[in-house]
Amino acid sequence: MTAPTAEPTDADLIKAHAAGDPHAFNELVRRHRDRMWAVALRTVRDPEEAADALQDAFISAFRAASNFRAESQVTTWLHRIVVNACLDRIRRRQAKPTVPLPEEGHQEPAVPRDSMAERETSLVIKEALEQLPEDQRAPIVLVDVEGYSVSETAEMLGIADGTVKSRCARGRSKLAKLLGHLRNPTEEGGVPTYESKHGEGRR
């Protein structure tokens, strides 16, 4: 009996795509689209802009895959491309008014919520993130929301580790002020603050 074929890794898919496999990149997108979408939406704060940025990013990744070097994880490489595409979009629309983020964005995976208080707090945090400058928002999203290390975030954004730390510190300080009203919830059913929920970030 033939042993089942092991599922290809992300790196295998990149190599197969570079070698001409017409299905490999589609599989890579299928695996990571939801997470990349979440990063794009949190970064640009506009579902339409996020969708466009994600499309731009995947086109860039499709074209650049043959140059991928296994010095980092494929997911780190994809995150870097998505974040850069988002920052390009933000820079182009800086003169335009900010579009409020709806509760559930286009194609964003729906997450059931048991508590209305939790729902409202999530929206408050999203609105607070929206008020951060782009240079602080991107590191905060990657470190405190997505859980990447400072060094991984620095690689994605093309900046020094110390710059990531300082921007996260400034962003957390602003978030603490914006979310100050959440500091003293009731003992039962209270919702933690952004800082207590996410900590001081990975060092």
N, C-alpha and C positions, 0 to 999 in steps of 0.2 A: 504494500500500500504506500502510495506516495505521500510524503510528509507535506502538510500545508505550507504554502509559501509565506514567508514572513512579510508583514506589511512594510513597505518601503519607508525609510525615515524621510524627514524633510530634506536633508542633504541629498539623499538618493533621488528625490523628486527634482531638485534643482539640477543635478547632473543629467538626469534623464531629459529634462526640458532642454538643456543646453545641447544635448545630443540629438535633438529633433523629435522627441516623443510628444505628440500633439495633445496628450491627455494629462501629462505630469503637472503642468502649471495649474490646470483647472482643479486638480486634486489638492494642490497646495492652498489655493484660494478657498476651497471648500472647508479645509481644516481650520483656517485662521480668520476667515471673514468676520465672524461675529465679534471676536476680540478686537480686531483692527477697527471694526465699525464703532465699538464702544470708545476706543481711544480717540478716533476722529471726532465723534460727537462731543465728547467732553472737552476736546481742545478747541474746536471752532464754534461750538455752542449753537449751531444752526443745522438742522437736518439736511436741507438741500445742499448747503456748502460742504457738509460732512460727506454726503454721498458723492459729490463731485470730486472732493479731495481724495476719497478712497479709490475712486475710479482712476484718477491721475496717478495715484501711488501704485496701483496694481499694473497699470500700463508701464510705468517706469521700472517696476520690478521685473516685469515680463522681458523688457528690453535689456535690463542690466544683469539678468540671471547668469549669463555666460561668464560674467566677470566676478561672480561671487567667490570669495575665498573663505574657506572654512576656519577663519580666525575667530569667528563669533558664531553664535547660534543663528539659525535661519530666522527664528522669531525676532531676535534682536535686530537683525538686518531689515526685516519687514517693518518693525516698529519705527526704525530710523527713517525709512522711506515715507511711511504714513505721516509721522510727525512733521517732517520737512514739507510734505505736500500741504498739510494743514497750515503750517506757519506761512507758506507762500500765499495761501488763500486769505489768511488774516491780514497780511500786509496789503494785499490788493483791495481789501474792502474797508480799510481803516477809516476812510472818510465817510463811510456809510453808517446809518444808525444800526444799533445792535438789534437783532431779531430775537424775541424771547424764545426760550427753549420750551417746547410742549412737553407734556408728561411722558409721552412715549414717542420716540422718533420713528421715522420711516425705516422699516426693516429692522429696527432694534428689537432683540428678543424680549418678549414680555416677561416680567417677573411678578408673580402674584404677591400681593402685600396683605398681611393679616391685620395691620393696624393703620388707621387713618393718620394717627400721629406720626408713625414712621414714614408714611407717604409724604406728609407735609414737610417733615424735617429733611427728607431727601431732596425735595424741591428747593428748600431754603439753602441747602448746601450747594446745589447746582447753581442757583442764582448768585451765591457768594463767589463761587469759582469764576463765574462769568465776569465779575467785576475786577478780577486780577489782571494785571498787564500780561501780555502774551509771554514775555520772557520769564515770568514767575509761574504762570498757569501750567505751561508744558512740563517743567520739572515736578511741580506738585502732582499733576496727573500721573506721571510716570512713576515717581517714588512713592507717594502716599496712597494713590488709588490703585495703580497697577502692580505695585510691589517690587519694582525694579530697584537694584542697588544704585548707589550714587555713581559708581564707576560705569555701570551699564548705561545709566541715563546720560552721563557725560559723553559716552561714545555715540549714543543716538543723536544727541543735539550738537555734537562737535564742539563742546566747550570743556573747560577744565573741571576736575572734581570739586575744587574749592568754589568755583562759580555756581555749580549745582547746589552746593550746601548753602551758600549765601542767598541765592535766589529762593530756595525752599524756606529758609529762615524768614526772609522778608515776606514771602507769601503767606506763611503760617501766622505771622504777626498780624497781617491784614485780615486773614480769615478769623483769627481770635476776636478781633474787634467787631467784624461783621456778624459773627455768630455768638457774641457775648451774651445775648438773651437766652442762649441754651445752656449756659454754665450751671444754672441752679434748677434743674428739673425736680419734680416731685420724686420721692423715693420709689414709689410704685409706678411703673409705666413711663418713667422718665426716659428721655432719649439722650445719649451721650453727646458731648460736643465733638466737633470735627477732630480736635487735637486728641481727646481721650479715646476716640474711636480708632484713629490711625496712628497715634503715637507721634514721636518726633522724627519719624522716617528712618530708613535704614542708613547706617553709616558705613 
